[in-house]
């Protein structure tokens, strides 16, 4: 029998890339997204679909978005510097 271990307190646990992206766009808008992470899919004719395609193919860009999201979560919970 395998013993279940609780998952670490990971703010990304159970969150899809699409939900994360939609939350960030809703909060910041495409212009701020393009300013913070200057990639074409955020800068020119942005859409959720094109951004998801790019982020899934480019782990470095996905990591930047995820780190920004986690940073905001920690800041809002009082863990920021």
C-alpha positions as CSV (number, residue, x, y, z in Angstrom):
1,X,0.0,0.0,0.0
2,X,1.3,3.4,-0.9
3,X,1.2,6.2,1.7
4,X,-0.2,9.5,0.4
5,X,1.9,12.5,1.1
6,X,0.5,16.0,1.1
7,X,1.6,18.2,-1.8
8,X,3.8,21.1,-0.9
9,X,2.2,24.5,-0.7
10,X,2.7,25.2,-4.4
11,X,0.5,28.0,-5.7
12,X,0.6,26.4,-9.2
13,X,-0.8,23.1,-8.0
14,X,-4.0,22.3,-9.8
15,X,-3.8,25.5,-11.9
16,X,-3.9,25.1,-15.7
17,X,-1.7,27.3,-17.9
18,X,-4.9,28.6,-19.5
19,X,-6.4,29.7,-16.1
20,X,-3.1,31.3,-15.0
21,X,-2.9,33.2,-18.3
22,X,-6.5,34.3,-18.2
23,X,-6.1,35.6,-14.6
24,X,-2.9,37.5,-15.5
25,X,-4.6,39.1,-18.6
26,X,-7.6,40.0,-16.5
27,X,-5.5,41.6,-13.8
28,X,-2.8,43.3,-15.9
29,X,-4.0,43.4,-19.5
30,X,-2.1,42.6,-22.6
31,X,-0.1,45.9,-22.6
32,X,1.4,45.2,-19.2
33,X,2.0,41.6,-20.1
34,X,3.9,42.6,-23.2
35,X,5.9,45.2,-21.2
36,X,6.9,42.6,-18.5
37,X,7.4,39.7,-20.9
38,X,8.2,41.1,-24.4
39,X,7.1,38.2,-26.6
40,X,5.2,38.6,-29.9
41,X,2.1,36.8,-28.8
42,X,1.6,39.4,-26.1
43,X,2.6,42.4,-28.2
44,X,0.9,41.9,-31.6
45,X,-2.7,40.9,-31.9
46,X,-2.7,39.0,-28.6
47,X,-5.1,36.2,-27.9
48,X,-5.3,33.4,-25.3
49,X,-5.0,30.7,-28.0
50,X,-1.8,32.1,-29.6
51,X,-0.3,32.8,-26.2
52,X,-1.0,29.2,-25.0
53,X,0.5,27.8,-28.1
54,X,3.7,29.8,-27.7
55,X,4.0,29.3,-23.9
56,X,3.6,25.5,-24.3
57,X,6.4,25.4,-26.9
58,X,8.8,27.7,-25.0
59,X,9.4,26.7,-21.4
60,X,11.5,29.8,-20.7
61,X,8.5,32.0,-21.5
62,X,6.1,29.9,-19.5
63,X,8.6,30.0,-16.5
64,X,8.7,33.8,-16.6
65,X,4.9,34.0,-16.5
66,X,4.6,31.4,-13.7
67,X,7.3,33.2,-11.7
68,X,5.5,36.5,-12.1
69,X,2.2,34.9,-11.0
70,X,3.8,33.2,-7.9
71,X,5.5,36.4,-7.0
72,X,2.2,38.2,-7.0
73,X,0.6,35.5,-4.9
74,X,3.4,35.7,-2.3
75,X,3.3,39.5,-2.3
76,X,-0.5,39.5,-1.7
77,X,-0.1,37.0,1.2
78,X,2.6,39.2,2.8
79,X,5.6,37.2,1.7
80,X,7.0,39.9,-0.6
81,X,10.1,41.9,0.2
